[in-house]
Amino acid sequence: MEIEDTYAEAFTGTCIRIIVTAEDERTIKKIAFDATATPGTVIGRVESGVEKFLEPDQTPDKRPGVIIQFWYNTKNLEKFDKELSFRIRQDILVKPFVKVFDASINPFDYIDTTRRVGHCGDGYEWTENLYGRTMIRVPIAVPDFYIEEKLGCMEGIMGVNFWYYCNTKKTVLEGGYKALDALEKVDYICTPFDICSAASKIETNYPEIGPTTNHPYCPSLKDKIPEETKVEENVKYIPEIVINALNEESSIKALEEGIKALKSEEGIIKITAGNYGGKLGKYKFYLKDLKIE
């Protein structure tokens, strides 16, 4: 298996990191699924991913929980607040017996959850001091929803990635799942798309809809655009794993662990990464510098 001498290009984003708890693990899994179901950066919306599931002794209220990261490629906190409120109100608040806690690390600012989430109580909401935190208690029909009044905003890294060229459908899934299992052990990251089958590019013929398919890497176009295609012989599939991380150390660790997991997988022809010649972001993670022996 070849590892191409190239780099993964990534860009700066803002992350809001929360802990969500509930009475049972089934509710937590449903919250995690719903709140992270639509990666949205490419369409100008918030995207999210699960960092890790938590045991009761790891949460503020000693109940089952999950850490969810919400990301936006902007420092416009007013816009972030609005978009995040949709996710919280529709995917989290509506579940029974839920509490939301801030899990930020060295935030540069905070959003106040009162206006767009707390006021779901229609003015009947109030604050309580619980677990050493100021919590808004929102009265709902299955009493009650709690959310910490302030959620911290952190600067992080979005779009860290690696691609694995495959010659079998089986390898796309089995290799991808091995990589994702390895990434679950890396702290402070999430994978918003899991196995992503639709790498995009900056240039597009339809700017009104945002990024479109990265056509030189589409196997079905190989014979139609012979002068542009980047699809090599015997390559039939080019899946991608995208990683958002709170810092460079976690970004590098994620690339190393994800690629290591693929090294022994049959059917992988090459590992590479997506970049745009520095047009997308300031971060460049060179694959040749990774420790993946």
Salt bridges, closest charged atoms under 4 A:
GLU4 OE1 - LYS270 NZ 3.48
GLU23 OE2 - ARG63 NH1 2.76
ASP34 OD1 - LYS30 NZ 3.23
ASP34 OD2 - LYS95 NZ 2.92
GLU51 OE1 - ARG17 NE 2.75
ASP61 OD2 - ARG63 NE 2.81
GLU78 OE1 - ARG115 NH2 2.80
GLU78 OE2 - ARG116 NH2 2.86
ASP81 OD2 - ARG116 NH1 3.26
GLU83 OE1 - ARG45 NE 2.60
ASP112 OD2 - LYS150 NZ 3.36
GLU125 OE2 - HIS119 ND1 2.67
GLU128 OE2 - ARG137 NH1 3.09
ASP144 OD2 - ARG137 NE 2.96
GLU148 OE1 - ARG133 NH1 2.75
GLU155 OE1 - LYS75 NZ 2.80
ASP187 OD1 - LYS52 NZ 3.13
GLU203 OE2 - LYS279 NZ 3.37
GLU228 OE1 - HIS215 NE2 2.90
GLU232 OE2 - LYS270 NZ 2.33
GLU257 OE2 - LYS253 NZ 3.22
GLU257 OE2 - LYS260 NZ 3.51
GLU265 OE1 - LYS178 NZ 2.72
ASP289 OD1 - LYS288 NZ 3.55
